[in-house]
């Protein structure tokens, strides 16, 4: 059974157990409400998007669900290339949110794995591990193994929280969030005879260490909420201090079966790389090397090819899901994977030129049947990989220069520091062995001990998936940022009250040079520019002094620092800006449009709660200058009347010109007593900012707003749709964009009225009248009710068959196809040829009875020859085809020749018919 078949069987099994199939989330971890999970960089497990369900903050449509989730993990990146480790993989999962628990979860897994009706694995090759304090799971498994004829002690092994608690070690160390014990299922992947009697935990641990047992499924029993705080917020890698672990409102199940691992087991392979999920990629790599590399001919080359195959899968899916290569966060991980793949290809497979982009079609071939989105951004993916590889090959050259500069400064009989060695590896992709080789040539040692310390620290960060500072999150290479001595630790934001300021540029980073432009980011000691957050996009504007004026195209923030993105010509000397005073001015017209939309978002939120009910909560928002988008909890689409009611309430409050009051630094408890509504899924500190719209709404919000509602001008909902299960989405306009929307609709109304020769007031009835006429005509055409004025029919016997030739005028091709179906439907020995003439163009439609096709007749080939008689061409399938004709004056000639051409092309068929 291959990976595609396994995915289908898994879904089919759990659908038979009343589970709802839920689509995979993106690799970027948005939850089911549409909110970004800022505790993670990537979706690394099937349960991530379901956190609101586990916590009980959102009710699922079905309390039983299944997914095949795209996942990305880099904690074991150095192990990728062995038989089982991957960065990108698929996790098959079944979930219960307060429905069934341990008993059914374990029995479902056993049935799917061992039943002959499903996967049919032999129990002798299976074993399970259980958390040592989970007596309930131990008893359930004991009964199953006993009934299967095995002694439980030989099949069940009790282990600690590092292996049998989710997240690993969470019983003691966290992280905060849902957690619980787990039970893992293993398959004997060795060629040795599977264990029998007298097999104990020590035997299991020894065999598992040697790779004889392969974990294929993890059953997690979610029942607690781990609570705690970071031991040191400045050093997240130190972990958490536990404060409590209360029970969740209900017990839940989260399971995960690695698709690639299970597929390897079911196909009798020892490696995930031998499955159909990888083979097309290896074939493409072999083609790229022009025979230099052959799969399973050389272990070293295979190891490199496996890393390339894994990393290109990760890269393609990251790019598809909106992750772009960069020097921080998700983009840094993507860039590292791309560069690692390039290095392996360059060193071990003789791939010296750009090659990664050429592997994209092979990833699509391997996985595109299920993940059709892989085809949607092909051009973008290919272009990005080309550019990244070109950039990296230049970076390699720069790294080589840096290393030689370091060596020249050291002199002989010196040692290259471990920090510099790791920097070469981490920043420039220089493998340790290359650095050592070059240093050895110059008589210089390498500080391996410090290098290993730096590497382990990076790996520890990578393995931690608890906050945005992990998995290389927020990592910025030191050479990518320059700063003044002792820059400010945070940016003083002045933009709530001021639209301009005189500020000092303290930091510069993310320098990118393109063909015509230079972009970089600057950090100021104080700034009037709002940095993107809370759904509101960042401000734009200018920085200037007596010598220059620079355009700011975006503003964002990270760890309390506001970064202003500048775009200018590539010859500009950005280094000269450091430490300089500049005059900052925001784009006030754009800021006002943002404020119009943000204030309207608050009005919309409250209006929805009035019209639909208090269950409505914000589940995400986007405040742009030209439109707003608002996601909210609601179980069904809004009716036209409900939309009109919401619009009416918002516009009424705009016309009332209500006062908007901002309350700064309000204690959270006081804010709640004021009736302030917290945004759905958001977390707040002890002091908050409250936005109060006079007598109408009060919300916690950090964005910028109007001083009075009347400045919003006008409000119009332009779109309403589903954003996720139980989540609706509204898009709307305010101010001048809303007015422009109405003007455009009025223009369409007036021009349509002119076209239909009626007044705007009568347009609806005129369209209704025309629609009925068209419907009646289509019905007649579908029934073949054609008068003699538009159809000339002839039936010509050709042997035992009947050749029907029918000429149609002003009949659409779609209707002609229906007529052809009617002429042959349920009948034998019929070849139907329809010649359609419409607006000076000609088309031949052909259809044949199935028995003629079985005899060897091919409609497509026949129509191709007929069309040539009228300067046309075409073709199609054996039973149905169409062809275009250019010379309509040749139609009569074509009709006369039709029988002879049939006999000439298919003499065996029609000769047989004559006998």
C-alpha positions in Angstrom: 0.0 0.0 0.0 1.5 3.3 -1.0 1.2 6.7 0.7 -1.7 8.0 -1.3 -3.7 4.8 -0.7 -2.9 4.8 3.0 -4.2 8.4 3.3 -7.4 7.4 1.6 -7.9 4.3 3.7 -7.2 6.2 7.0 -9.8 8.8 6.1 -12.3 6.1 5.0 -11.9 4.2 8.2 -12.6 7.1 10.5 -15.4 8.4 8.4 -17.0 5.0 9.0 -16.6 5.8 12.7 -18.6 9.1 12.2 -15.6 11.4 12.0 -15.7 14.6 9.9 -12.8 15.0 7.5 -11.3 18.4 8.1 -8.8 19.9 5.6 -5.2 20.3 6.5 -4.2 23.7 7.9 -1.4 25.7 6.4 2.2 25.3 7.6 1.8 28.7 9.1 -0.2 27.8 12.3 -3.5 29.5 12.0 -6.2 27.9 14.2 -9.7 27.0 13.2 -10.9 30.6 14.0 -8.4 32.1 11.5 -6.2 33.4 14.3 -2.4 33.1 14.0 -1.0 30.9 16.8 1.9 33.0 17.9 3.3 30.3 20.2 4.6 28.5 17.2 6.5 29.1 13.9 5.0 26.2 12.1 2.3 23.6 12.2 4.2 20.7 13.7 1.2 18.5 14.7 -2.3 17.8 13.6 -3.8 19.2 16.8 -2.4 22.8 16.4 -5.3 24.2 14.5 -7.7 22.6 16.9 -6.5 24.3 20.1 -9.7 26.4 20.4 -11.7 23.1 20.4 -9.4 21.5 23.0 -9.7 24.6 25.2 -13.5 24.8 24.7 -13.4 28.4 23.5 -15.0 27.3 20.2 -17.5 24.5 19.6 -16.8 22.3 16.6 -19.4 21.2 14.1 -18.5 17.6 14.9 -16.8 16.4 18.0 -15.1 13.7 16.0 -12.6 14.8 13.3 -9.8 13.5 11.1 -7.1 15.2 9.1 -4.1 14.7 7.0 -2.1 17.6 8.3 0.9 19.2 6.6 3.7 19.4 9.3 7.1 20.9 9.5 9.7 20.3 12.3 13.4 21.0 12.3 14.3 19.8 15.8 16.0 16.7 14.4 17.3 18.3 11.2 20.7 16.7 11.6 19.0 13.3 11.5 17.2 13.9 8.2 18.5 11.4 5.7 18.3 8.4 7.9 15.5 5.9 7.5 12.8 7.8 9.4 13.5 11.5 10.1 11.9 14.3 8.0 11.4 18.0 8.2 8.2 18.1 6.2 5.8 15.2 6.7 2.1 14.4 6.8 0.4 13.6 10.1 -2.7 11.5 9.9 -4.8 12.3 12.9 -8.2 11.4 14.5 -9.6 13.8 17.2 -12.3 13.7 19.8 -13.3 16.9 21.5 -15.2 15.8 24.6 -16.6 12.7 22.9 -14.8 9.4 23.2 -11.6 8.9 25.2 -8.9 6.3 25.9 -11.0 3.1 25.3 -12.3 3.9 21.9 -9.2 5.7 20.8 -7.0 2.6 21.5 -9.6 0.2 20.0 -9.9 2.3 16.8 -6.1 2.2 16.4 -6.0 -1.5 16.9 -8.8 -2.2 14.5 -7.3 0.0 11.7 -3.8 -1.5 12.1 -4.6 -5.2 12.5 -8.0 -5.9 10.9 -7.8 -7.7 7.6 -10.5 -5.4 6.4 -8.2 -2.5 6.8 -4.4 -2.4 7.1 -3.9 -6.0 8.2 -0.6 -5.6 10.1 0.6 -8.7 12.0 0.3 -8.2 15.8 3.5 -10.1 16.3 5.4 -7.1 14.8 3.7 -4.5 17.0 4.3 -3.3 20.5 3.1 -0.2 22.5 4.5 2.1 25.2 2.4 3.7 27.9 3.1 6.5 30.4 4.2 4.8 33.6 1.4 6.5 35.7 -1.4 5.8 33.2 -2.9 2.6 34.6 -6.1 3.0 32.6 -4.4 2.9 29.2 -2.3 0.0 30.5 -5.4 -2.0 31.4 -7.1 -1.4 28.0 -4.0 -2.5 26.1 -3.6 -5.5 28.4 -7.0 -6.8 27.5 -6.4 -6.3 23.8 -3.1 -8.1 23.8 -4.5 -10.9 25.9 -7.5 -11.4 23.6 -5.0 -11.5 20.6 -3.1 -14.3 22.3 0.0 -12.4 23.6 1.2 -11.8 27.1 0.8 -8.1 27.9 4.2 -7.9 29.7 5.9 -8.8 26.4 4.0 -6.1 24.4 3.4 -3.2 26.8 6.3 -1.1 28.1 5.8 1.6 30.8 8.0 4.7 30.2 8.5 8.2 31.5 7.2 11.6 30.5 10.1 12.3 28.1 8.7 9.7 25.7 5.1 9.1 26.8 3.7 12.5 27.6 2.6 15.2 25.2 4.3 17.6 24.8 7.4 15.6 25.7 8.3 16.2 29.3 5.3 18.4 29.8 4.2 16.6 33.0 7.0 18.5 34.8 8.3 21.2 32.5 5.4 22.4 30.3 4.9 24.3 28.0 1.6 26.0 29.0 -1.4 24.6 27.3 -3.4 21.3 26.9 -1.4 18.2 27.7 -1.8 14.6 28.7 -0.2 11.1 28.7 0.2 9.2 25.4 0.6 5.7 24.2 2.9 5.1 21.2 2.6 2.2 18.8 5.7 0.7 17.3 6.4 -1.7 14.3 9.2 -4.2 14.1 11.1 -2.8 11.1 14.2 -5.1 11.4 14.9 -8.1 9.2 15.5 -10.1 12.4 12.7 -12.4 13.7 10.2 -10.3 15.9 10.5 -10.8 19.6 8.4 -13.6 21.2 8.2 -14.7 24.8 10.2 -13.3 27.8 10.7 -9.9 26.0 10.9 -7.1 28.6 11.3 -3.3 28.8 15.1 -3.5 28.8 15.0 -5.7 25.6 12.7 -3.2 24.0 14.9 -0.2 24.9 18.0 -1.9 23.5 16.2 -2.8 20.2 14.6 0.6 19.9 18.0 2.3 20.3 19.3 0.1 17.4 16.4 1.3 15.2 14.6 -2.1 15.1 11.3 -0.5 16.4 9.7 2.2 14.2 7.2 4.5 15.9 4.1 4.7 13.6 1.3 6.1 15.8 1.0 8.2 18.9 -2.3 8.3 20.8 -2.5 11.4 23.1 -5.0 11.6 25.8 -5.6 15.4 26.4 -7.0 16.0 29.9 -5.0 18.7 31.6 -4.1 22.4 31.2 -0.4 22.9 32.1 0.1 26.3 33.7 3.3 28.1 34.3 5.6 31.0 33.4 9.0 31.3 31.7 11.8 31.0 34.3 13.6 33.8 32.5 11.7 35.8 29.8 15.0 37.0 28.4 16.2 33.4 28.0 13.2 31.3 26.9 15.4 28.2 26.4 15.6 27.9 30.1 12.0 26.7 30.1 9.0 27.1 32.4 8.2 27.1 36.1 5.0 25.1 36.8 2.2 26.8 38.7 -0.6 24.3 38.2 -2.1 21.6 36.0 -6.0 21.6 36.4 -8.2 19.4 34.4 -9.6 20.7 31.1 -13.4 21.2 30.8 -13.6 17.9 29.0 -11.3 15.1 27.9 -10.1 14.9 24.3 -8.2 12.6 22.0 -5.3 13.7 19.7 -3.6 11.0 17.7 -0.9 11.2 15.0 0.2 8.6 12.6 3.2 9.6 10.4 2.0 8.9 6.8 5.4 8.3 5.4 6.5 6.0 8.2 3.3 4.0 8.0 3.5 3.8 4.2 7.0 2.5 4.5 5.8 -0.3 6.8 2.9 -1.2 4.6 5.0 -1.3 1.5 7.6 -3.5 3.2 10.3 -0.9 3.1 12.8 0.0 5.7 12.9 3.7 4.8 10.4 6.5 4.4 12.4 7.6 1.4 11.5 4.4 -0.5 7.8 5.3 -0.6 5.9 6.9 -3.5 6.0 10.2 -1.6 9.7 10.5 -2.6 10.5 8.3 -5.6 9.5 10.9 -8.3 12.0 13.3 -6.6 14.8 10.8 -6.7 14.1 10.2 -10.4 14.3 13.9 -11.0 17.6 14.2 -9.1 19.0 11.3 -11.2 18.0 13.1 -14.4 19.6 16.3 -13.2 22.9 14.6 -12.6 23.0 13.1 -16.1 23.8 9.7 -14.7 26.4 10.8 -12.2 24.0 9.7 -9.4 21.9 6.5 -9.2 19.6 5.8 -6.3 20.9 3.0 -3.9 24.3 2.8 -5.6 26.3 4.8 -3.1 25.4 5.4 0.6 27.0 8.8 0.8 25.3 10.1 -2.3 22.0 8.6 -1.2 22.3 10.4 2.1 22.8 13.7 0.3 19.9 13.0 -2.2 17.6 12.1 0.7 18.3 15.5 2.4 17.7 17.3 -0.9 14.4 15.4 -1.4 13.2 16.2 2.1 14.2 19.8 2.0 12.7 20.5 -1.4 9.4 19.1 -0.2 9.6 21.5 2.8 10.6 24.4 0.6 7.8 23.9 -1.9 5.1 23.6 0.8 6.4 26.6 2.7 6.4 28.8 -0.4 2.9 27.5 -1.3 1.6 28.4 2.1 3.0 31.9 2.1 6.4 31.6 3.8 9.1 33.6 2.1 12.9 33.2 2.6 14.3 35.7 5.1 16.7 36.1 7.9 14.3 35.6 10.8 11.4 33.4 11.9 9.8 31.1 9.4 11.7 32.6 6.6 15.0 31.8 8.2 14.1 28.1 8.6 13.0 28.0 4.9 16.3 29.7 3.8 18.3 27.3 5.9 16.6 24.3 4.4 17.1 25.6 0.9 20.8 26.4 1.5 21.4 23.0 3.1 20.0 21.2 0.1 22.1 23.3 -2.3 25.3 22.4 -0.3 24.5 18.7 -0.4 23.9 18.8 -4.1 27.0 20.8 -4.8 29.4 18.7 -2.7 28.1 15.2 -3.2 26.1 15.1 -6.4 28.1 17.4 -8.6 25.2 19.9 -9.0 27.2 23.0 -9.4 24.5 25.2 -11.1 21.1 26.2 -9.9 19.0 23.0 -9.7 16.5 23.2 -6.9 13.8 24.9 -9.0 14.0 22.0 -11.5 12.8 19.6 -8.8 9.4 21.4 -8.2 7.5 19.3 -10.8 8.7 16.1 -9.1 7.2 17.3 -5.8 4.0 18.2 -7.5 4.0 14.7 -9.1 4.5 13.0 -5.8 2.0 15.0 -3.7 -0.1 17.1 -6.1 -2.9 14.6 -6.4 -3.9 15.3 -2.8 -2.5 18.8 -2.4 -3.7 20.5 -5.5 -2.6 23.9 -4.2 1.0 22.9 -5.2 0.1 23.8 -8.7 -1.4 27.2 -8.0 1.9 29.1 -7.3 4.3 27.1 -9.6 5.7 30.2 -11.2 6.3 32.0 -7.9 7.9 28.9 -6.3 10.2 28.3 -9.3 11.2 32.0 -9.4 11.9 32.2 -5.7 14.0 29.0 -5.6 16.0 30.3 -8.6 16.7 33.6 -6.9 17.5 32.0 -3.5 20.0 29.6 -5.1 21.6 32.4 -7.1 21.9 34.6 -3.9 23.3 31.7 -1.9 25.9 30.8 -4.4 27.1 34.4 -4.2 26.9 34.2 -0.4 29.1 31.2 -0.5 31.7 33.2 -2.3 31.4 36.0 0.3 31.8 33.4 3.1 34.9 32.1 1.5 36.3 35.6 1.4 35.4 36.2 5.1 37.1 33.0 6.1 40.3 33.9 4.3 40.2 37.4 5.8 39.9 35.8 9.3 42.8 33.5 8.6 45.0 36.4 7.3 44.2 38.4 10.5 45.0 35.4 12.7 48.4 34.5 11.3 49.9 31.0 11.6 49.8 28.7 14.7 46.5 30.3 15.8 43.0 29.1 16.4 39.8 30.1 14.6 37.2 30.8 17.3 34.2 28.5 17.7 31.8 31.5 17.4 33.3 32.5 14.1 33.2 28.9 12.9 29.6 28.6 13.8 28.8 31.9 12.2 30.3 30.6 8.9 28.1 27.6 9.2 24.9 29.3 10.4 25.1 32.4 8.2 27.0 31.3 5.1 26.1 27.7 5.1 29.8 26.6 5.4 29.9 23.0 6.7 32.4 22.5 9.5 34.6 20.1 7.4 35.1 22.8 4.7 36.2 25.4 7.3 38.5 22.8 8.8 40.1 21.9 5.4 40.8 25.5 4.5 42.2 26.3 8.0 44.4 23.2 7.9 45.9 24.3 4.6 47.0 27.5 6.5 48.2 25.8 9.6 45.3 27.0 11.8 43.2 25.0 14.3 39.5 25.3 14.8 37.9 25.7 18.3 35.6 22.6 18.0 34.4 22.7 21.6 33.0 26.2 21.4 31.6 25.4 18.0 29.7 22.4 19.3 28.4 24.5 22.2 27.0 27.1 19.7 25.5 24.3 17.6 23.8 22.6 20.6 22.3 25.9 21.7 20.9 26.4 18.2 19.5 22.9 18.2 17.9 23.4 21.6 16.2 26.5 20.3 15.1 24.5 17.3 13.6 21.7 19.3 11.6 24.0 21.5 8.2 24.8 19.9 6.7 26.9 22.7 7.0 30.5 21.6 8.1 32.7 18.7 11.7 32.8 19.9 12.0 29.1 19.2 12.6 27.0 16.1 15.1 29.7 15.1 12.2 32.3 15.5 13.3 35.9 15.6 16.8 34.8 14.7 18.7 37.5 13.0 22.3 36.9 11.9 24.6 39.4 13.7 26.2 40.5 10.4 22.7 41.5 9.1 22.2 44.3 11.6 24.3 47.4 12.4 23.6 49.8 15.2 24.9 52.7 17.2 26.5 52.1 20.6 23.9 51.3 23.2 20.7 51.7 21.1 17.3 51.9 22.8 15.8 48.6 23.9 12.4 49.6 22.6 10.9 52.3 20.4 8.9 55.1 21.9 5.7 55.3 19.9 4.3 58.8 19.6 1.8 58.3 16.8 -1.4 58.2 18.8 -1.2 62.0 19.2 1.6 63.1 16.8 1.9 62.7 13.0 5.5 63.7 12.9 8.6 63.8 15.0 12.4 64.3 15.0 14.0 61.0 15.6 17.4 59.3 15.6 18.2 56.2 13.4 19.7 53.7 15.8 19.6 50.4 13.9 19.7 49.2 10.3 18.9 45.6 9.1 17.5 43.4 6.3 19.4 45.0 3.4 18.2 43.6 0.0 19.5 44.8 -3.3 17.4 44.0 -6.5 18.1 45.0 -10.1 16.8 48.6 -9.6 16.1 49.1 -5.9 17.5 48.9 -2.5 15.3 48.0 0.5 16.3 48.0 4.2 14.8 48.6 7.6 15.7 51.3 10.1 14.8 51.5 13.8 14.2 54.8 15.5 14.5 55.9 19.1 10.9 57.3 18.8 8.4 57.1 16.0 5.0 58.4 14.9 4.6 55.4 12.6 2.1 52.7 13.7 3.7 49.3 13.5 1.4 46.5 12.1 -0.4 44.7 14.9 -3.9 43.8 16.0 -5.0 43.5 12.4 -4.1 47.1 11.5 -1.3 47.4 8.9 1.7 49.5 9.4 2.0 53.2 8.5 3.7 54.7 5.4 5.3 58.1 5.0 8.8 59.7 4.7 12.0 60.2 6.6 14.0 63.3 5.6 16.8 65.7 6.5 18.4 68.5 4.7 20.1 66.1 2.2 17.6 63.3 1.6 13.9 62.2 1.5 13.3 58.5 1.9 10.0 56.7 1.4 8.8 54.4 4.1 6.6 51.6 2.6 5.8 49.7 5.7 6.3 49.6 9.5 6.4 46.5 11.6 7.6 45.6 15.1 9.6 42.9 16.8 10.4 42.6 20.5 9.3 46.2 21.2 11.3 47.7 18.3 9.6 49.4 15.4 11.2 48.7 12.1 10.5 51.1 9.2 10.9 49.6 5.7 12.6 51.9 3.2 12.7 51.6 -0.5 15.1 53.7 -2.6 17.6 53.4 -5.5 20.3 50.8 -5.2 23.2 53.3 -5.2 22.1 54.8 -1.9 24.6 54.6 1.0 22.4 53.4 3.8 25.3 53.1 6.2 25.5 56.9 6.3 22.1 57.1 8.0 23.2 55.4 11.2 23.1 57.8 14.2 21.6 60.6 12.1 18.6 62.7 13.0 15.6 62.6 10.6 12.3 64.3 10.4 9.5 61.6 10.4 6.2 62.3 8.7 3.4 59.8 8.3 1.0 59.7 5.3 -1.9 61.4 7.0 -4.4 60.7 4.2 -3.7 57.0 4.4 -3.7 57.1 8.3 -7.1 58.7 8.2 -8.4 55.9 5.9 -6.9 53.3 8.3 -8.6 55.0 11.2 -11.9 55.1 9.3 -11.7 51.4 8.7 -10.5 50.5 12.3 -13.3 52.5 13.9 -15.8 51.0 11.5 -14.5 47.5 12.6 -15.5 48.3 16.2 -18.9 49.5 15.0 -19.4 46.4 12.9 -18.4 44.1 15.7 -21.1 45.6 18.0 -23.7 45.7 15.2 -23.2 42.0 14.5 -23.7 41.2 18.2 -27.0 43.3 18.2 -28.3 41.6 15.0 -27.0 38.0 15.4 -26.5 37.6 19.2 -23.9 37.9 21.9 -22.2 34.7 20.8 -20.5 36.8 18.1 -16.9 37.4 18.8 -14.0 38.7 16.7 -11.9 35.8 15.3 -9.5 37.9 13.3 -9.3 41.2 11.3 -7.4 43.1 8.7 -7.5 46.9 8.6 -6.1 48.2 5.4 -6.4 51.8 4.1 -8.7 50.8 1.2 -10.9 48.1 2.9 -11.5 46.2 6.1 -11.9 42.5 6.8 -13.6 41.1 9.9 -13.9 37.4 11.0 -16.3 36.5 13.7 -17.9 33.4 15.3 -21.2 32.5 13.8 -22.7 29.3 12.6 -24.4 30.3 9.3 -24.3 32.8 6.5 -26.0 36.1 7.0 -29.2 36.7 5.2 -29.6 39.8 2.9 -31.9 41.3 5.6 -29.3 40.7 8.3 -26.6 42.3 6.2 -28.9 45.3 5.6 -29.6 45.6 9.3 -26.0 45.5 10.2 -25.2 48.2 7.6 -28.0 50.3 8.9 -26.8 50.2 12.5 -23.3 51.1 11.5 -24.3 54.0 9.2 -26.7 55.3 11.9 -23.9 55.4 14.4 -21.7 57.2 11.9 -24.4 59.8 11.2 -24.8 60.3 15.0 -21.2 61.5 15.0 -20.5 59.8 18.4 -17.4 60.7 20.4 -14.6 58.2 20.6 -12.6 58.2 23.9 -9.3 56.5 24.4 -8.4 55.2 27.9 -4.7 54.5 28.2 -3.0 52.2 30.8 -6.1 50.9 32.3 -5.8 48.0 34.8 -7.3 44.9 33.2 -9.8 44.4 35.9 -11.0 48.0 35.7 -11.3 47.6 31.9 -13.5 44.6 32.4 -15.6 46.5 34.9 -16.1 49.2 32.2 -17.6 46.5 30.0 -14.6 46.4 27.7 -14.8 43.5 25.3 -11.5 41.5 24.8 -10.9 40.4 21.2 -11.4 36.7 20.6 -8.3 34.6 21.4 -6.1 37.5 22.4 -4.0 37.7 25.5 -3.5 41.0 27.5 -1.1 42.3 30.1 -2.0 44.0 33.4 -2.4 47.4 31.8 -4.5 47.8 28.6 -5.8 50.4 26.2 -9.6 50.8 26.0 -11.4 52.3 22.9 -14.9 53.6 23.9 -17.4 54.7 21.3 -19.9 56.9 23.1 -22.8 54.8 24.4 -22.3 52.0 21.9 -19.1 49.9 22.2 -16.1 49.4 24.5 -13.2 47.3 23.4 -9.5 46.6 24.3 -7.5 47.8 21.3 -4.0 49.1 20.5 -4.9 50.5 17.1 -5.4 54.1 15.9 -8.9 55.5 15.7 -11.0 58.5 14.6 -12.0 61.1 17.3 -15.7 61.0 16.2 -17.6 58.3 14.2 -18.9 60.9 11.6 -15.4 61.0 10.1 -16.0 57.5 8.7 -18.4 59.0 6.2 -20.1 55.9 4.9 -20.1 52.1 5.4 -20.8 49.3 3.0 -20.5 45.6 3.3 -19.2 44.2 0.0 -18.7 40.5 0.7 -19.8 37.9 3.3 -18.6 34.3 3.3 -17.3 31.4 5.4 -13.7 31.8 6.8 -13.6 28.5 8.7 -15.9 26.1 10.4 -18.1 28.2 12.6 -16.4 31.4 11.4 -17.8 34.0 9.0 -16.0 36.7 7.2 -17.1 40.2 6.2 -15.3 42.6 3.9 -16.4 46.2 3.9 -15.6 49.8 2.7 -15.8 53.2 4.4 -15.3 56.8 3.3 -14.3 57.6 -0.3 -13.8 53.9 -1.3 -17.4 53.2 -0.2 -18.6 56.2 -2.2 -16.6 55.0 -5.3 -18.2 51.5 -4.9 -21.7 53.0 -5.0 -20.8 55.2 -8.1 -19.5 52.1 -9.9 -22.7 50.2 -9.2 -24.9 53.1 -10.4 -22.9 53.3 -13.6 -23.4 49.6 -14.2 -27.1 50.0 -13.5 -27.5 52.9 -16.0 -25.4 51.2 -18.7 -27.4 48.0 -18.3 -30.6 49.8 -18.6 -29.5 51.4 -21.9 -28.4 47.9 -23.2 -31.8 46.4 -22.4 -33.7 49.5 -23.6 -35.5 50.2 -20.4 -35.3 52.5 -17.4 -33.3 51.7 -14.2 -36.6 51.3 -12.3 -37.8 48.7 -14.8 -34.5 46.8 -15.2 -35.4 44.0 -12.7 -38.6 43.1 -14.5 -37.0 43.3 -17.9 -34.2 40.9 -16.8 -36.7 38.5 -15.4 -38.6 38.5 -18.7 -35.4 37.8 -20.7 -34.3 35.1 -18.3 -37.6 33.3 -18.8 -37.3 33.5 -22.5 -33.7 32.0 -22.4 -34.8 29.3 -20.1 -37.7 28.3 -22.4 -35.4 28.2 -25.4 -32.8 26.1 -23.6 -35.5 23.6 -22.6 -36.6 23.3 -26.2 -33.1 22.8 -27.4 -32.4 20.1 -24.7 -35.5 18.3 -25.8 -34.4 18.4 -29.4 -37.5 20.5 -30.3 -36.0 22.1 -33.4 -38.2 23.4 -36.2 -37.5 22.8 -39.9 -36.3 26.3 -40.2 -33.1 25.6 -38.2 -32.5 21.9 -38.7 -32.0 19.8 -41.8 -31.8 16.1 -41.0 -30.7 13.2 -43.1 -30.2 9.5 -42.1 -27.8 7.6 -44.3 -27.4 3.8 -43.9 -23.8 2.7 -43.8 -23.9 -1.1 -43.7 -26.0 -2.0 -40.6 -25.2 1.4 -39.0 -27.1 4.7 -39.4 -25.2 7.9 -40.0 -27.3 10.9 -38.9 -26.3 14.2 -40.2 -28.1 17.2 -38.8 -27.3 20.9 -39.6 -28.2 23.5 -37.0 -28.2 27.3 -37.3 -27.8 29.7 -34.3 -27.6 26.9 -31.8 -24.9 27.0 -29.1 -22.4 24.2 -29.0 -23.5 23.3 -25.5 -27.1 22.7 -26.7 -25.8 20.8 -29.8 -23.9 18.4 -27.5 -27.1 17.7 -25.6 -28.9 16.9 -28.9 -26.1 14.6 -29.9 -26.5 12.8 -26.6 -30.3 12.4 -27.2 -29.8 11.0 -30.7 -27.5 8.2 -29.4 -28.6 7.7 -25.8 -29.7 4.1 -25.2 -29.4 3.2 -28.9 -27.1 1.0 -31.0 -25.7 1.5 -34.5 -26.0 5.3 -34.5 -23.3 7.8 -35.6 -24.6 11.3 -35.0 -23.0 14.2 -36.7 -24.2 17.8 -36.0 -23.0 20.7 -38.0 -23.5 24.0 -36.1 -23.4 27.4 -37.6 -23.4 30.4 -35.3 -22.3 34.0 -36.1 -20.4 32.9 -39.2 -18.5 30.1 -37.5 -18.8 26.4 -37.9 -18.4 23.5 -35.5 -18.9 19.7 -36.0 -20.1 17.7 -33.0 -19.9 13.9 -33.2 -21.3 11.1 -31.0 -21.3 7.3 -31.6 -23.2 4.4 -29.9 -21.0 2.3 -27.6 -21.2 -0.8 -29.7 -19.7 1.0 -32.8 -16.9 2.3 -30.7 -16.2 -1.3 -29.4 -16.1 -2.4 -33.0 -13.2 0.1 -33.6 -14.9 3.3 -34.7 -13.1 6.5 -33.5 -15.3 9.7 -33.6 -12.3 12.0 -33.0 -10.3 10.6 -35.9 -13.4 10.6 -38.2 -14.2 14.3 -37.4 -10.7 15.3 -38.0 -10.9 14.1 -41.6 -14.4 15.6 -42.2 -13.2 19.0 -41.0 -10.4 19.0 -43.5 -13.0 19.2 -46.3 -14.0 22.6 -44.9 -10.6 23.9 -44.1 -10.9 22.9 -40.4 -9.5 20.6 -37.9 -10.1 19.0 -34.5 -10.6 15.7 -32.9 -11.3 14.0 -29.5 -12.3 10.8 -27.9 -13.5 7.6 -29.6 -17.1 8.1 -28.6 -17.4 11.9 -28.6 -15.5 14.7 -30.3 -15.7 18.2 -31.9 -14.0 20.0 -34.7 -14.0 23.5 -36.1 -14.6 24.4 -39.8 -13.7 27.7 -41.5 -15.3 27.4 -45.0 -19.0 27.2 -44.4 -19.6 27.0 -48.2 -18.1 23.4 -48.1 -20.8 22.0 -45.7 -22.9 20.4 -48.4 -19.7 18.8 -49.9 -18.8 17.6 -46.5 -22.2 16.0 -45.9 -22.1 14.1 -49.2 -18.6 12.8 -48.6 -19.3 11.7 -45.0 -20.5 8.1 -45.7 -17.5 7.4 -48.1 -15.0 8.8 -45.6 -16.4 6.5 -42.9 -16.1 3.5 -45.1 -12.6 4.4 -46.3 -11.3 5.1 -42.8 -12.9 2.0 -41.1 -13.2 -0.6 -43.9 -13.1 -3.5 -41.4 -16.1 -2.2 -39.5 -18.3 -1.3 -42.4 -17.2 -4.3 -44.4 -18.3 -6.5 -41.6 -21.6 -4.6 -41.5 -22.3 -5.2 -45.2 -22.0 -9.0 -44.9 
